[in-house]
């Protein structure tokens, strides 16, 4: 029965991609967004960006008294940034994530209902190619997907394991720290020194033979307090903006981009392990190599292809495994094809994604396959995404179909 349901739903997804009417990253109706100008030429301003992503999720493997269908507010955010001179900038970003019937509270005061601070940093621009800032920031290392924007992803959502430190040493993929960013010609870079979170998600007591990511909590900030990150990419074709840290998932054919990137994350003493009755710190080191390509296919058509691949080596300490994280190697890729059309309105983009993650502590690999379709009503500013995802790990084999509506202004 489950196999039959999957076949039917996959067939509907494929038929939808074939029969939809085929009609720049942004919407032709958007024209720069909401911007309050404080002078005539607009060099002094405050800009607002707001977005909501709502999802309907069908669990193909729901059992017992579980409902197969659920609804969720995946993200509801407000981001603001302002300049009164090009020498400095301030940015604030807050919102809520994964609000569902299980996290709602009767009067909106429960933990799951609370808006919280995502980003808050001040930035000083010494030149067009060099800036320094401090605060709660998103200038992450490792890979392009570790710095992914949630406004313009190719897939329904980001590859979960690419946010490799989320909740372990940061607040929802943001650290408090000092960062520098800029470029040397076609080489773009971002580096950061961060004060790691003390009370991360991994709250386990130290174990024997298996590291726990709680070095700062257990050993103290002197030995385990600081982490270091960097990401560097060489941009072969069009140059991408480095104004904000959020990496674009697809430009919808508006740019020709081919970037080769490399990044790292290092947290000395970040993990802790029990050895012969003693607590010993272990270094956390994550490195990645990736490539991003997007281009219109020919001059007579505005069809475009988007492709991305990353290889990531994760070392969280000896035999580390917690939730989505684990010491081992990961490969992830996705590819999408944007059909031609008269504008960004009514365009269709099917895509395929695949992840394989091996863990040192287990002979089982995590395999995640995604098959989806984006339907752009007005560029990324108004789009609908339908995605089938199958995740296998050991005896666990789970499939979901998600329909997401997103608007950002």
C-alpha positions as CSV (number, residue, x, y, z in Angstrom):
1,X,0.0,0.0,0.0
2,X,2.8,2.5,0.9
3,X,4.6,1.6,-2.4
4,X,1.4,2.2,-4.3
5,X,0.8,5.6,-2.7
6,X,4.4,6.7,-3.4
7,X,4.0,5.6,-7.1
8,X,0.8,7.6,-7.5
9,X,2.1,10.7,-5.8
10,X,5.4,10.6,-7.8
11,X,3.3,10.2,-11.0
12,X,1.2,13.2,-10.1
13,X,4.4,15.3,-9.5
14,X,5.8,14.3,-12.9
15,X,2.6,15.1,-14.7
16,X,2.3,18.4,-12.9
17,X,5.8,19.3,-14.1
18,X,4.9,18.4,-17.7
19,X,1.5,20.1,-18.0
20,X,2.1,23.4,-16.2
21,X,2.0,26.4,-18.5
22,X,5.5,27.7,-19.3
23,X,5.4,31.4,-19.4
24,X,16.4,37.2,-12.7
25,X,16.2,36.0,-9.2
26,X,13.7,38.7,-8.3
27,X,10.2,39.6,-9.4
28,X,9.6,42.0,-12.3
29,X,7.0,43.6,-10.0
30,X,9.4,44.1,-7.1
31,X,11.7,46.9,-8.2
32,X,14.1,46.9,-5.3
33,X,11.7,46.3,-2.4
34,X,10.7,48.5,0.5
35,X,13.3,51.2,1.0
36,X,13.0,54.4,3.1
37,X,15.3,57.1,1.6
38,X,16.7,59.7,3.9
39,X,18.2,61.8,1.1
40,X,17.5,62.5,-2.6
41,X,19.9,60.1,-4.1
42,X,19.0,57.2,-1.8
43,X,22.5,56.7,-0.4
44,X,21.1,57.1,3.1
45,X,18.3,54.6,3.6
46,X,16.7,51.8,5.6
47,X,15.5,48.7,3.8
48,X,13.0,46.1,5.0
49,X,12.6,42.5,3.8
50,X,9.8,40.3,5.1
51,X,8.9,36.8,4.1
52,X,6.7,33.9,5.1
53,X,6.9,30.2,4.1
54,X,3.9,28.0,4.8
55,X,3.9,24.2,4.3
56,X,1.5,21.3,4.0
57,X,3.4,18.0,4.7
58,X,2.2,14.5,3.9
59,X,4.0,11.7,5.7
60,X,3.9,8.6,3.5
61,X,4.9,6.4,6.4
62,X,2.6,7.7,9.2
63,X,1.5,4.9,11.5
64,X,-1.0,4.4,14.3
65,X,-2.9,7.4,15.5
66,X,-0.5,9.8,13.7
67,X,-2.1,12.1,11.1
68,X,-0.5,11.7,7.7
69,X,-1.0,15.4,7.0
70,X,0.3,18.4,8.9
71,X,0.6,22.2,8.5
72,X,3.6,24.3,9.4
73,X,4.8,27.9,9.2
74,X,8.3,27.0,8.2
75,X,9.6,30.6,8.4
76,X,8.3,34.0,9.2
77,X,11.0,36.7,9.2
78,X,11.7,40.4,9.1
79,X,15.1,41.7,8.2
80,X,16.2,45.4,8.3
81,X,19.4,47.1,7.3
82,X,20.4,50.7,7.1
83,X,23.2,53.0,6.0
84,X,23.6,56.7,6.4
85,X,27.1,56.6,4.8
86,X,28.8,53.8,2.8
87,X,31.4,53.6,5.5
88,X,29.2,51.6,7.9
89,X,26.0,49.4,8.0
90,X,23.8,48.0,10.7
91,X,21.6,44.9,10.2
92,X,18.9,43.3,12.4
93,X,16.9,40.1,11.6
94,X,14.4,38.4,13.7
95,X,11.5,35.9,13.3
96,X,10.2,32.4,14.0
97,X,10.7,28.9,12.6
98,X,8.8,25.7,12.4
99,X,5.6,26.8,14.0
100,X,3.1,24.0,14.0
101,X,0.2,22.6,16.1
102,X,2.8,20.9,18.3
103,X,4.7,24.2,19.1
104,X,1.8,26.6,19.3
105,X,0.8,27.8,22.8
106,X,-2.7,28.9,24.0
107,X,-1.7,32.6,24.5
108,X,1.4,32.7,22.3
109,X,3.8,32.7,25.2
110,X,5.3,29.2,24.9
111,X,8.9,28.6,23.8
112,X,7.8,27.4,20.4
113,X,5.8,30.5,19.7
114,X,8.5,33.0,20.4
115,X,10.1,35.3,17.9
116,X,13.9,35.4,18.4
117,X,16.9,37.3,17.2
118,X,18.6,35.7,14.1
119,X,21.1,38.4,13.2
120,X,22.3,41.7,14.7
121,X,25.6,43.1,13.6
122,X,27.5,46.4,12.9
123,X,29.8,46.6,9.9
124,X,32.5,49.0,9.0
125,X,33.5,49.3,5.3
126,X,37.1,50.4,4.9
127,X,36.9,50.0,1.1
128,X,34.8,48.4,-1.6
129,X,36.8,45.2,-1.1
130,X,37.3,45.1,2.7
131,X,34.8,45.2,5.6
132,X,35.0,44.3,9.3
133,X,32.0,43.7,11.6
134,X,30.9,42.3,14.9
135,X,27.8,41.0,16.5
136,X,25.4,38.0,16.0
137,X,26.3,37.3,12.4
138,X,25.9,34.8,9.5
139,X,29.4,35.1,7.8
140,X,29.9,31.4,8.2
141,X,32.7,29.2,6.8
142,X,32.6,25.6,5.3
143,X,30.6,25.9,2.1
144,X,28.1,27.9,0.1
145,X,25.2,26.1,1.6
146,X,26.5,26.9,5.1
147,X,25.8,30.5,4.1
148,X,22.6,29.9,2.2
149,X,19.8,32.5,1.9
150,X,16.3,31.1,2.7
151,X,14.7,33.5,0.2
152,X,16.0,32.0,-3.1
153,X,16.8,28.4,-2.6
154,X,16.6,26.0,-5.6
155,X,15.3,23.2,-3.5
156,X,12.5,23.3,-1.0
157,X,14.9,23.8,1.9
158,X,18.6,23.8,2.5
159,X,20.6,20.6,2.9
160,X,20.3,20.1,6.7
161,X,23.8,18.8,7.3
162,X,25.3,21.8,5.5
163,X,24.4,24.0,8.5
164,X,27.0,21.8,10.3
165,X,27.1,23.7,13.6
166,X,23.5,24.7,14.0
167,X,22.6,24.6,17.7
168,X,25.8,22.9,18.6
169,X,28.0,26.0,18.8
170,X,25.8,28.8,17.6
171,X,22.2,30.2,17.7
172,X,20.4,28.9,14.6
173,X,23.5,29.0,12.4
174,X,24.7,32.4,13.8
175,X,27.6,33.1,16.1
176,X,28.6,36.1,18.2
177,X,31.9,37.1,16.8
178,X,34.1,39.3,14.7
179,X,34.1,38.9,10.9
180,X,36.0,40.2,7.9
181,X,34.9,40.0,4.3
182,X,35.9,41.2,0.9
183,X,37.6,40.2,-2.3
184,X,40.9,40.2,-4.1
185,X,39.9,40.5,-7.7
186,X,37.8,37.3,-8.5
187,X,38.6,35.7,-5.1
188,X,35.9,36.5,-2.6
189,X,36.4,35.6,1.1
190,X,34.8,35.7,4.6
191,X,36.5,34.8,7.8
192,X,35.3,34.9,11.4
193,X,36.5,34.4,15.0
194,X,33.5,33.5,17.3
195,X,32.7,33.0,20.9
196,X,31.1,29.6,20.9
197,X,27.8,28.9,22.6
198,X,28.0,27.4,26.1
199,X,24.7,25.5,26.2
200,X,24.3,23.8,22.8
201,X,21.8,21.2,21.8
202,X,24.2,18.3,22.7
203,X,23.6,18.4,26.4
204,X,24.7,14.8,27.1
205,X,27.2,14.0,29.8
206,X,30.7,13.0,28.6
207,X,30.9,9.4,27.3
208,X,33.6,6.9,27.1
209,X,34.6,6.1,23.5
210,X,32.3,8.6,22.0
211,X,32.8,12.4,21.9
212,X,30.1,14.9,23.1
213,X,29.9,18.4,21.6
214,X,30.0,20.2,25.0
215,X,33.6,21.1,25.5
216,X,32.9,24.7,26.6
217,X,30.1,23.7,28.9
218,X,32.2,20.9,30.5
219,X,35.8,22.2,30.3
220,X,35.2,25.9,30.4
221,X,35.7,28.8,28.0
222,X,39.5,29.0,28.5
223,X,40.1,25.7,26.7
224,X,37.0,25.5,24.5
225,X,35.7,29.0,24.0
226,X,36.7,30.1,20.6
227,X,35.9,28.9,17.1
228,X,37.2,29.9,13.7
229,X,35.6,29.9,10.3
230,X,36.3,30.8,6.7
231,X,35.0,30.4,3.2
232,X,36.8,31.4,0.0
233,X,35.5,31.2,-3.6
234,X,37.0,32.0,-7.0
235,X,34.4,33.5,-9.3
236,X,35.2,32.6,-12.9
237,X,32.3,34.3,-14.7
238,X,29.9,36.9,-13.3
239,X,30.8,38.4,-9.9
240,X,28.3,37.8,-7.1
241,X,27.5,40.4,-4.4
242,X,29.2,40.2,-1.1
243,X,27.2,43.0,0.4
244,X,25.2,40.6,2.7
245,X,26.3,37.1,3.8
246,X,23.3,35.2,2.3
247,X,24.2,33.1,-0.7
248,X,21.8,32.9,-3.6
249,X,20.4,29.4,-4.5
250,X,19.4,30.2,-8.1
251,X,19.4,33.5,-10.1
252,X,16.7,32.2,-12.5
253,X,19.1,32.6,-15.3
254,X,19.8,36.3,-14.6
255,X,23.6,35.6,-14.2
256,X,26.2,33.3,-15.6
257,X,28.1,32.0,-12.5
258,X,30.8,29.4,-12.0
259,X,32.4,29.5,-8.6
260,X,34.9,27.1,-7.0
261,X,34.9,27.3,-3.2
262,X,36.6,25.9,-0.2
263,X,35.9,26.5,3.5
264,X,36.5,25.4,7.0
265,X,35.3,25.5,10.6
266,X,37.6,24.8,13.5
267,X,36.7,24.7,17.2
268,X,39.7,23.6,19.4
269,X,38.5,21.6,22.4
270,X,34.9,21.9,21.1
271,X,34.1,18.3,22.0
272,X,34.9,16.3,25.1
273,X,35.4,12.6,25.8
274,X,35.9,10.5,28.9
275,X,39.2,8.6,28.8
276,X,40.4,6.5,31.8
277,X,38.2,8.5,34.2
278,X,39.5,11.9,32.8
279,X,37.7,14.4,30.7
280,X,39.7,15.3,27.5
281,X,38.9,17.9,25.0
282,X,38.9,17.0,21.3
283,X,39.1,19.4,18.4
284,X,36.2,19.9,16.0
285,X,37.3,20.4,12.4
286,X,35.1,20.6,9.3
287,X,36.3,21.3,5.8
288,X,34.6,21.4,2.4
289,X,35.1,21.8,-1.3
290,X,32.2,22.9,-3.5
291,X,31.3,24.2,-7.0
292,X,28.3,26.3,-8.1
293,X,27.2,26.8,-11.7
294,X,24.3,28.6,-13.3
295,X,23.9,29.9,-16.8
296,X,21.2,30.7,-19.4
297,X,21.4,28.0,-22.1
298,X,21.4,30.1,-25.3
299,X,20.8,33.6,-26.5
300,X,17.4,32.8,-28.1
301,X,15.9,31.3,-24.9
302,X,15.9,32.4,-21.3
303,X,15.9,28.8,-20.1
304,X,18.7,28.1,-17.5
305,X,20.5,25.4,-15.7
306,X,21.6,25.5,-12.0
307,X,23.9,22.9,-10.5
308,X,25.8,22.6,-7.2
309,X,28.0,19.9,-5.5
310,X,29.9,19.8,-2.3
311,X,32.2,17.3,-0.5
312,X,32.4,17.9,3.2
313,X,34.6,16.2,5.8
314,X,33.2,16.3,9.3
315,X,35.3,15.7,12.4
316,X,33.3,16.4,15.6
317,X,35.5,14.1,17.6
318,X,35.9,10.4,18.2
319,X,32.8,8.4,17.0
320,X,30.6,11.5,17.3
321,X,26.9,11.0,16.3
322,X,24.1,13.3,17.4
323,X,20.9,13.9,15.5
324,X,21.8,15.1,12.0
325,X,25.5,15.5,12.8
326,X,28.3,13.0,12.9
327,X,32.0,12.4,12.3
328,X,32.4,11.2,8.7
329,X,32.1,12.3,5.1
330,X,29.3,13.9,3.2
331,X,28.5,14.4,-0.5
332,X,25.6,16.5,-1.6
333,X,24.5,17.7,-5.0
334,X,21.5,19.3,-6.7
335,X,20.6,20.3,-10.3
336,X,17.6,22.3,-11.6
337,X,16.3,23.2,-15.1
338,X,14.4,26.5,-15.6
339,X,12.1,26.3,-18.6
340,X,12.0,29.3,-20.9
341,X,9.2,31.9,-20.6
342,X,8.3,35.5,-21.4
343,X,9.2,36.7,-17.9
344,X,9.6,35.4,-14.3
345,X,5.9,35.0,-14.1
346,X,4.5,31.5,-14.5
347,X,7.8,29.7,-15.0
348,X,8.6,26.1,-14.0
349,X,11.8,24.7,-12.6
350,X,12.0,20.9,-11.8
351,X,15.0,19.8,-9.7
352,X,16.7,16.8,-8.2
353,X,18.8,16.6,-5.1
354,X,20.8,13.8,-3.4
355,X,22.9,13.5,-0.2
356,X,25.0,10.7,1.1
357,X,26.5,10.9,4.6
358,X,28.7,8.2,6.1
359,X,29.5,8.0,9.8
360,X,32.6,6.6,11.5
361,X,30.5,5.1,14.3
362,X,28.1,3.2,12.0
363,X,28.2,1.0,8.9
364,X,24.9,2.6,7.8
365,X,24.9,5.6,5.5
366,X,22.3,8.4,5.4
367,X,20.8,8.7,1.9
368,X,18.4,11.5,1.1
369,X,16.8,11.9,-2.3
370,X,14.7,14.9,-3.3
371,X,12.6,15.4,-6.4
372,X,10.8,18.8,-6.7
373,X,9.2,21.5,-8.8
374,X,9.3,25.3,-8.3
375,X,6.5,27.3,-9.9
376,X,7.3,31.0,-10.0
377,X,4.3,33.3,-10.0
378,X,6.5,36.4,-9.7
379,X,10.2,35.3,-9.4
380,X,11.3,34.2,-5.9
381,X,9.0,36.9,-4.5
382,X,6.0,34.6,-5.0
383,X,6.6,30.9,-5.6
384,X,5.1,27.5,-4.9
385,X,7.3,24.4,-4.4
386,X,6.2,20.8,-4.4
387,X,8.8,18.2,-3.3
388,X,9.0,14.5,-2.7
389,X,11.8,13.5,-0.3
390,X,12.9,10.1,0.8
391,X,15.4,9.6,3.6
392,X,17.0,6.2,4.5
393,X,19.3,5.4,7.4
394,X,19.7,1.8,8.5
395,X,16.2,0.3,9.0
396,X,14.6,3.7,8.8
397,X,13.0,4.6,5.5
398,X,10.8,7.7,5.5
399,X,9.1,9.5,2.6
400,X,7.3,12.9,2.7
401,X,5.6,15.1,0.1
402,X,5.6,18.8,0.9
403,X,3.8,21.7,-0.7
404,X,5.2,25.1,0.2
405,X,4.0,28.6,-0.6
406,X,6.4,31.5,-0.2
407,X,6.0,35.2,-0.5
408,X,8.7,37.8,0.3
409,X,8.5,41.5,-0.1
